[in-house]
């Protein structure tokens, strides 16, 4: 389904469409190349894009994952259904095997974030949403959030995420998310802000 907004069209990606899935991976890899968390997780610039893509591909493979593209392949988001979010920082093969030295950091991050995931009710989890550099601030992130959150509200479903920068945290706050406790920081990594949004009725 495609939804047009004043800012951009948003559509869900068909699992069978390899071109769209490739576009999602390309958008997210570009969008997060300079993200503080990604730079900490994958410090070697030469392998960063490959490892990012591998991580995002593992999210796409999760049962019930919902993937969206915005604009002309300028924004992308991945949402996980309530039953599929608990091990989002671990690859099926084990983070050490799949990510080399960065696997240790992924594992530590996953362990730090796991207790922060709410267990009081079912919720959608947004592990990543990104917009390519030249289109940031054009409303694509807001369009993607509105598109999925309106349906979550209709279904009475809450949403949870971890913001990885002050800019993204501000965006999520504008769409009804609130800080859920103190920021999480692993070793010398950047802070992550767990955020919660109850369904709006």
Order of alpha helices (4+ residues) and beta strands (2+ residues): beta-beta-alpha-alpha-alpha-beta-beta-alpha-alpha-beta-alpha-beta-alpha-beta-beta
